[in-house]
Amino acid sequence: MIILGIDPALTITGYGAINFDKGNSSVIEAGIIQTCAKDNLECRLDKLYKGISKLIIDTKPGCLVLEKLYAHHQHPTTAFLLGHARGVICLACAENNVPLYEYAATRVKKAIVGKGLASKAQVQRMIISLLKLKQAPKYLDVTDALALAIAHSYIAGARI
């Protein structure tokens, strides 16, 4: 089964597609979709939507896993922008008939590291170890996306 993990954001959205097959796992594709803050919102959302749609078509995932929205009360604008990004990702899933799962960051960290309040560095080290990566991904957004895919495999019972 191929699981596509997405760490959503408007500027840098991380993604990671992992193939889980009979106890083995391999990264099919991982990277970012980046938009320019100078562009208008519609163009940025369009680029994100098209990028996610292409990923879905190229990787043919059995499901997509998205990080749940977390918003700090002091930064409501950030939550609204993140909501827009999540919306186009959900739309891409619906249009391509890909089941969507969502997990809070703390649930993912608990599944990966064993602690819901683990640091990003701890998650990154575990992802490198679990996937036997030669080097850390350039962006933590990619690591987070890979963690989402692995966490879903654990939660869904398809352990790697």
C-alpha positions as CSV (number, residue, x, y, z in Angstrom):
1,M,0.0,0.0,0.0
2,I,1.2,3.5,-0.8
3,I,0.6,6.2,1.8
4,L,1.0,9.8,0.9
5,G,1.7,12.1,3.9
6,I,1.2,15.8,3.6
7,D,2.4,18.5,6.0
8,P,0.2,21.4,4.8
9,A,1.2,25.0,4.7
10,L,0.8,27.9,2.3
11,T,4.4,28.7,1.7
12,I,6.1,25.2,2.0
13,T,4.0,22.0,1.9
14,G,6.0,18.9,2.6
15,Y,5.0,15.6,1.1
16,G,6.2,12.0,1.3
17,A,4.9,8.9,-0.4
18,I,5.9,5.6,1.1
19,N,5.3,2.1,-0.2
20,F,4.6,-0.4,2.5
21,D,4.9,-3.9,1.3
22,K,5.0,-7.1,3.4
23,G,6.9,-5.5,6.3
24,N,9.2,-3.5,4.0
25,S,9.0,0.2,3.3
26,S,10.5,2.5,0.7
27,V,10.2,6.1,-0.1
28,I,8.7,6.6,-3.5
29,E,8.9,10.3,-3.6
30,A,9.4,13.1,-1.0
31,G,9.8,16.9,-1.4
32,I,8.0,20.2,-1.1
33,I,5.5,22.3,-3.0
34,Q,6.6,25.9,-2.5
35,T,4.6,29.0,-3.2
36,C,5.8,32.6,-3.3
37,A,4.5,35.0,-0.6
38,K,4.5,37.8,-3.2
39,D,1.8,36.0,-5.3
40,N,-1.9,36.5,-4.7
41,L,-3.7,33.9,-2.6
42,E,-5.6,32.4,-5.6
43,C,-2.4,31.7,-7.5
44,R,-0.7,30.1,-4.4
45,L,-3.7,27.9,-3.7
46,D,-3.9,26.9,-7.4
47,K,-0.2,25.9,-7.4
48,L,-0.7,23.9,-4.3
49,Y,-3.9,22.2,-5.6
50,K,-2.2,21.3,-8.9
51,G,0.9,20.0,-7.2
52,I,-1.1,17.8,-4.8
53,S,-3.3,16.5,-7.7
54,K,-0.2,15.6,-9.7
55,L,1.3,13.8,-6.7
56,I,-1.9,11.8,-6.3
57,I,-1.9,10.9,-10.0
58,D,1.8,10.1,-10.1
59,T,2.0,8.0,-6.9
60,K,-1.4,6.5,-6.8
61,P,-1.7,6.4,-3.0
62,G,-4.2,4.1,-1.2
63,C,-4.8,7.0,1.1
64,L,-3.6,10.5,2.0
65,V,-2.7,11.5,5.6
66,L,-2.9,15.2,6.5
67,E,-1.8,16.9,9.7
68,K,-4.8,18.3,11.6
69,L,-5.1,22.0,12.0
70,Y,-3.6,23.4,15.1
71,A,-3.9,27.2,15.6
72,H,-2.5,29.2,18.4
73,H,-4.9,31.9,19.7
74,Q,-2.4,34.6,19.2
75,H,-2.0,33.9,15.4
76,P,-5.5,33.5,14.0
77,T,-4.5,34.7,10.5
78,T,-2.1,31.8,10.2
79,A,-4.9,29.4,11.0
80,F,-7.1,30.9,8.2
81,L,-4.3,30.6,5.6
82,L,-3.5,27.0,6.7
83,G,-7.2,26.3,6.4
84,H,-7.2,27.4,2.8
85,A,-4.2,25.1,2.0
86,R,-5.9,22.2,3.8
87,G,-9.0,22.9,1.8
88,V,-7.4,22.5,-1.6
89,I,-5.6,19.4,-0.5
90,C,-8.9,17.9,0.7
91,L,-10.5,18.9,-2.6
92,A,-7.7,17.1,-4.5
93,C,-8.4,13.9,-2.5
94,A,-12.1,14.1,-3.2
95,E,-11.7,14.6,-6.9
96,N,-9.3,11.7,-7.1
97,N,-11.3,9.4,-4.8
98,V,-8.4,9.0,-2.3
99,P,-9.4,8.3,1.3
100,L,-8.2,11.1,3.7
101,Y,-7.0,10.6,7.2
102,E,-6.1,13.3,9.7
103,Y,-3.9,13.1,12.8
104,A,-2.9,15.7,15.4
105,A,0.9,16.4,15.5
106,T,1.0,15.0,19.0
107,R,-0.5,11.7,17.9
108,V,2.0,11.4,15.1
109,K,4.9,12.1,17.4
110,K,3.6,9.6,19.9
111,A,3.4,6.9,17.2
112,I,6.8,7.7,15.8
113,V,8.9,8.6,18.9
114,G,6.8,7.4,21.8
115,K,6.3,10.9,23.2
116,G,3.5,13.3,22.0
117,L,5.7,16.3,22.8
118,A,8.8,15.0,21.0
119,S,10.9,17.6,19.3
120,K,11.1,17.9,15.5
121,A,14.7,16.8,15.8
122,Q,13.7,13.6,17.6
123,V,11.1,12.9,14.9
124,Q,13.6,13.5,12.2
125,R,16.2,11.1,13.7
126,M,13.5,8.4,14.0
127,I,12.4,8.9,10.4
128,I,16.0,8.7,9.1
129,S,16.4,5.5,11.1
130,L,13.1,3.8,10.2
131,L,13.4,4.6,6.5
132,K,17.2,4.0,6.4
133,L,17.8,7.3,4.7
134,K,21.4,8.2,3.9
135,Q,20.8,11.9,4.9
136,A,18.1,14.0,6.5
137,P,15.6,15.7,4.2
138,K,16.5,19.3,3.5
139,Y,13.2,20.5,5.0
140,L,11.6,19.5,8.2
141,D,8.3,19.7,6.4
142,V,9.3,16.6,4.4
143,T,10.3,14.8,7.6
144,D,6.9,15.6,9.1
145,A,5.1,14.4,6.0
146,L,7.0,11.1,6.1
147,A,6.2,10.8,9.8
148,L,2.5,11.2,9.0
149,A,2.6,8.3,6.5
150,I,4.5,6.1,8.9
151,A,2.3,7.0,11.8
152,H,-0.8,6.1,9.7
153,S,0.8,2.7,8.9
154,Y,1.2,2.1,12.6
155,I,-2.2,3.3,13.6
156,A,-3.9,1.4,10.7
157,G,-2.0,-1.8,11.6
158,A,0.3,-2.1,8.6
159,R,3.5,-1.8,10.5
160,I,6.7,-1.2,8.6
